[in-house]
Amino acid sequence: MVGRASITIPVAQEIFRFSQTNKAEAGPLDKWAPTQSSNALAAQYGITAKAVRDIWNKRTWVHATHTLWTEEEKNEYSRRRKLCDMCKLAVAGKGRMLQSCACRRLESSDRMKRGGSFGEAGTP
């Protein structure tokens, strides 16, 4: 049985920065499919390739990476997610996003009820 590795905020930010700096090289990819990069980073940090892609796709570690997003990414995230006022301010760079905000927990719960993950065909 494989144990769970824990990462820190600086590691999550480093993983996210990797996706930003390598976007041009990667070209259009299925953002949910494993890549050589996600597999390599997963091995480096002792996490799964899925955990790496979840950071890249802003499904996890949002509280740690939102300060690194482009304006376009901030707008897209705000548009697609049901955020509370506090998180909207944080995404806009005018506040602090909490790790365990209720608005993101509720959205995750809604996604599980629909039987899929965010961004799959047929889901918002």
C-alpha positions in Angstrom: 0.0 0.0 0.0 1.3 3.4 -0.9 1.2 6.1 1.7 -0.1 9.6 1.2 2.4 12.4 0.7 1.7 15.8 1.9 2.8 18.9 0.1 3.2 22.4 1.2 2.0 25.8 -0.1 5.4 26.5 -1.7 5.4 23.1 -3.4 1.8 23.6 -4.8 2.9 27.0 -6.1 6.0 25.5 -7.7 3.8 22.8 -9.4 1.4 25.5 -10.6 4.3 27.7 -11.9 5.5 24.7 -13.9 2.2 24.5 -15.8 2.4 28.3 -16.5 5.9 28.2 -17.8 5.4 25.1 -20.0 2.0 26.0 -21.4 3.4 27.2 -24.7 5.5 24.1 -25.2 2.7 21.7 -24.3 0.2 23.0 -26.9 -3.4 22.0 -26.7 -3.8 18.9 -24.5 -6.6 17.1 -22.7 -6.3 18.8 -19.4 -7.5 15.7 -17.5 -5.1 13.2 -19.2 -1.8 12.2 -17.7 1.2 13.8 -19.2 5.0 13.2 -19.0 5.2 16.4 -17.0 2.5 15.5 -14.5 4.0 12.0 -14.1 7.5 13.5 -13.5 6.3 16.1 -11.0 4.2 13.5 -9.2 7.3 11.2 -8.8 9.4 14.2 -7.7 7.0 15.2 -4.9 5.6 11.8 -4.0 2.0 12.5 -5.1 -0.1 11.3 -7.9 -0.2 12.7 -11.4 -3.9 13.4 -10.8 -3.0 15.5 -7.8 -0.6 17.5 -10.0 -3.2 18.0 -12.7 -5.8 19.1 -10.1 -3.4 21.9 -9.0 -2.9 22.9 -12.7 -6.6 22.8 -13.3 -7.4 24.8 -10.2 -9.4 22.1 -8.5 -7.1 21.9 -5.4 -4.7 24.3 -3.7 -6.6 27.3 -5.0 -5.9 29.2 -1.8 -2.1 28.7 -2.5 -2.0 29.4 -6.2 -4.7 32.1 -6.9 -2.1 34.9 -6.6 -0.2 33.3 -9.5 -3.1 33.3 -11.9 -3.4 35.5 -15.0 -6.3 38.0 -15.2 -7.9 35.6 -17.7 -7.7 32.7 -15.4 -9.1 34.7 -12.5 -12.1 35.8 -14.6 -12.7 32.3 -15.8 -12.5 30.8 -12.3 -14.9 33.4 -10.9 -17.3 32.9 -13.8 -17.5 29.1 -13.5 -17.5 28.8 -9.7 -20.1 29.8 -7.2 -17.9 31.9 -4.9 -18.7 33.8 -1.8 -17.9 37.5 -1.7 -14.7 36.9 0.3 -13.4 34.5 -2.3 -14.4 36.8 -5.2 -12.3 39.5 -3.6 -9.4 37.2 -3.1 -9.4 36.0 -6.7 -9.5 39.7 -7.7 -6.4 40.2 -5.6 -8.1 42.3 -2.9 -8.4 39.8 -0.1 -7.2 36.5 1.3 -8.7 33.2 0.2 -9.2 30.7 2.9 -8.1 27.1 2.5 -11.4 25.7 3.6 -14.0 28.2 2.5 -17.6 27.0 2.6 -18.3 28.2 -0.9 -15.7 25.8 -2.4 -16.8 22.9 -0.2 -20.4 23.4 -1.3 -19.4 23.5 -5.0 -17.4 20.3 -4.5 -20.4 18.6 -2.9 -22.6 19.7 -5.8 -20.2 18.3 -8.3 -20.2 14.9 -6.5 -24.0 14.8 -6.5 -23.9 15.3 -10.3 -21.6 12.3 -10.5 -18.7 13.9 -12.2 -15.8 16.2 -11.9 -15.7 19.9 -12.7 -15.1 20.5 -16.4 -16.4 17.2 -17.8 -18.7 17.3 -20.8 -22.2 18.2 -19.7 -21.2 19.9 -16.5 -20.7 23.6 -16.0 
